[in-house]
Amino acid sequence: MTTPKTFLVTGANKGIGYEIARQLAKTGARVFLGARDAGRGQAAAGKLKAEQGGATVEFLALDVSDPASIESAADALASKIDTLDGLINNAGILDDEGGASILATDLDLIRRTLETNTFGPLYLTQKLAPLLAKAPDGGRVVNLSSGLGQLSDMEDSHPAYSISKTALNAVTRQLASALGKKGVAVNSVCPGWVKTDMGGEGAPRTVEQGADTPVWLVTEAPASLTGEFLRDRKSIPW
Ligand SMILES: NC(=O)c1ccc[n+]([C@@H]2O[C@H](COP(=O)([O-])OP(=O)(O)OC[C@H]3O[C@@H](n4cnc5c(N)ncnc54)[C@H](OP(=O)(O)O)[C@@H]3O)[C@@H](O)[C@H]2O)c1
């Protein structure tokens, strides 16, 4: 009998993160459901367990914009598990007003967005690297990025969010190089435009479609696939 895999999904109380946690729990894995609000996190973990009898889903208090919260969560995880098979850095914010221009964007908004979308995933991965490096089949890290972070066709739109996701892609490349030596694969994913609170009602994609590539990367993709930016299981330009 093989040991069930263990995963942490950040910002998993709703949206794409919740669906990633749901799909991973369905594989029989032990899933830590990260959320910054205890009430919302516990409710989401309870809903998953009710939906999938026997699923191993545990709420983990984790505000990725707060270094002290990242440290507490990493300590809590290290006291419960010896290895981590996959970390899905999903938590994110999009606080640019519609139509906002780089020429008028408040620098504090960019700083705040970077704290959650870029520094959070980086610091959490630093803290969890020792557990990921011990994963028997090689640890996997997936950073939920966005087509809005793609430099190849970037325009003056959602500047704080775009800059944070481009920087997250740089974090992916740096971590892939550093962690490759420890057998850990690191990739960025654009989930497409997905119908969630962030994506809005007009988005054409379902959360199932948005979650597909992140789940595939941590469960089935070859360990040699690292340092890439993917959408629909295929590499796309940075
Ligand atoms: N939807 C799209 O079309 C789309 C497209 C491209 C990329 N993405 C990316 O996909 C990821 C998920 O997006 P989504 O559409 O599912 O968004 P969502 O529905 O707004 O959900 C975002 C999740 O992140 C959590 N979160 C925000 N700040 C956090 C923090 N500081 N610490 C911990 N959790 C935090 C939220 O928690 P609360 O409930 O507490 O707010 C929520 O659970 C994001 O990284 C996003 O940038 C989405």
The ligand as an SDF file (V2000), in Angstrom:
LIG
                    3D

 48 52  0  0  0  0  0  0  0  0999 V2000
  -10.1500   33.9200  -11.5350 N   0  0  0  0  0  0  0  0  0  0  0  0
   -9.3570   34.1920  -12.5610 C   0  0  0  0  0  0  0  0  0  0  0  0
   -9.8420   34.4700  -13.6830 O   0  0  0  0  0  0  0  0  0  0  0  0
   -7.8710   34.1310  -12.4100 C   0  0  0  0  0  0  0  0  0  0  0  0
   -7.1010   34.3540  -13.5720 C   0  0  0  0  0  0  0  0  0  0  0  0
   -5.7180   34.2950  -13.4730 C   0  0  0  0  0  0  0  0  0  0  0  0
   -5.1290   34.0060  -12.2510 C   0  0  0  0  0  0  0  0  0  0  0  0
   -5.8910   33.7980  -11.1420 N   0  0  0  0  0  0  0  0  0  0  0  0
   -5.2020   33.5120   -9.8840 C   0  0  0  0  0  0  0  0  0  0  0  0
   -5.7190   32.3250   -9.3030 O   0  0  0  0  0  0  0  0  0  0  0  0
   -5.6420   32.4080   -7.8650 C   0  0  0  0  0  0  0  0  0  0  0  0
   -7.0180   32.1290   -7.2680 C   0  0  0  0  0  0  0  0  0  0  0  0
   -7.9260   33.0950   -7.7810 O   0  0  0  0  0  0  0  0  0  0  0  0
   -9.5180   33.0130   -7.5920 P   0  0  0  0  0  0  0  0  0  0  0  0
  -10.1030   33.4790   -8.8650 O   0  0  0  0  0  0  0  0  0  0  0  0
   -9.8910   31.7160   -7.0210 O   0  0  0  0  0  0  0  0  0  0  0  0
   -9.7180   34.1830   -6.5210 O   0  0  0  0  0  0  0  0  0  0  0  0
  -10.7930   34.3620   -5.3330 P   0  0  0  0  0  0  0  0  0  0  0  0
  -12.0400   33.6540   -5.6440 O   0  0  0  0  0  0  0  0  0  0  0  0
  -10.8110   35.8260   -5.0750 O   0  0  0  0  0  0  0  0  0  0  0  0
  -10.0910   33.6020   -4.1130 O   0  0  0  0  0  0  0  0  0  0  0  0
   -8.8610   34.0840   -3.6220 C   0  0  0  0  0  0  0  0  0  0  0  0
   -8.4900   33.2920   -2.4080 C   0  0  0  0  0  0  0  0  0  0  0  0
   -7.2430   33.8220   -1.8970 O   0  0  0  0  0  0  0  0  0  0  0  0
   -7.4280   34.1130   -0.5260 C   0  0  0  0  0  0  0  0  0  0  0  0
   -6.5260   35.1540   -0.0560 N   0  0  0  0  0  0  0  0  0  0  0  0
   -6.4060   36.4380   -0.4520 C   0  0  0  0  0  0  0  0  0  0  0  0
   -5.4560   37.0670    0.2630 N   0  0  0  0  0  0  0  0  0  0  0  0
   -4.9720   36.1520    1.1380 C   0  0  0  0  0  0  0  0  0  0  0  0
   -3.9820   36.1780    2.1410 C   0  0  0  0  0  0  0  0  0  0  0  0
   -3.2930   37.3000    2.4280 N   0  0  0  0  0  0  0  0  0  0  0  0
   -3.7100   35.0520    2.8360 N   0  0  0  0  0  0  0  0  0  0  0  0
   -4.4040   33.9140    2.5720 C   0  0  0  0  0  0  0  0  0  0  0  0
   -5.3730   33.8180    1.6640 N   0  0  0  0  0  0  0  0  0  0  0  0
   -5.6510   34.9400    0.9430 C   0  0  0  0  0  0  0  0  0  0  0  0
   -8.8940   34.4980   -0.3870 C   0  0  0  0  0  0  0  0  0  0  0  0
   -9.2980   34.4220    0.9780 O   0  0  0  0  0  0  0  0  0  0  0  0
  -10.5430   35.3000    1.5560 P   0  0  0  0  0  0  0  0  0  0  0  0
  -11.7970   34.5120    1.2500 O   0  0  0  0  0  0  0  0  0  0  0  0
  -10.2160   35.3680    3.0120 O   0  0  0  0  0  0  0  0  0  0  0  0
  -10.5210   36.6340    0.8710 O   0  0  0  0  0  0  0  0  0  0  0  0
   -9.5080   33.4130   -1.2590 C   0  0  0  0  0  0  0  0  0  0  0  0
   -9.5880   32.2020   -0.5710 O   0  0  0  0  0  0  0  0  0  0  0  0
   -5.1140   33.8100   -7.5440 C   0  0  0  0  0  0  0  0  0  0  0  0
   -3.7250   33.7660   -7.2980 O   0  0  0  0  0  0  0  0  0  0  0  0
   -5.3990   34.5820   -8.8220 C   0  0  0  0  0  0  0  0  0  0  0  0
   -4.5340   35.6770   -8.9930 O   0  0  0  0  0  0  0  0  0  0  0  0
   -7.2540   33.8580  -11.1840 C   0  0  0  0  0  0  0  0  0  0  0  0
  1  2  1  0
  2  3  2  0
  2  4  1  0
  4  5  1  0
  4 48  2  0
  5  6  2  0
  6  7  1  0
  7  8  2  0
  8  9  1  0
  8 48  1  0
  9 10  1  0
  9 46  1  0
 10 11  1  0
 11 12  1  0
 11 44  1  0
 12 13  1  0
 13 14  1  0
 14 15  2  0
 14 16  1  0
 14 17  1  0
 17 18  1  0
 18 19  2  0
 18 20  1  0
 18 21  1  0
 21 22  1  0
 22 23  1  0
 23 24  1  0
 23 42  1  0
 24 25  1  0
 25 26  1  0
 25 36  1  0
 26 27  1  0
 26 35  1  0
 27 28  2  0
 28 29  1  0
 29 30  1  0
 29 35  2  0
 30 31  1  0
 30 32  2  0
 32 33  1  0
 33 34  2  0
 34 35  1  0
 36 37  1  0
 36 42  1  0
 37 38  1  0
 38 39  2  0
 38 40  1  0
 38 41  1  0
 42 43  1  0
 44 45  1  0
 44 46  1  0
 46 47  1  0
M  CHG  2   8   1  16  -1
M  END
$$$$
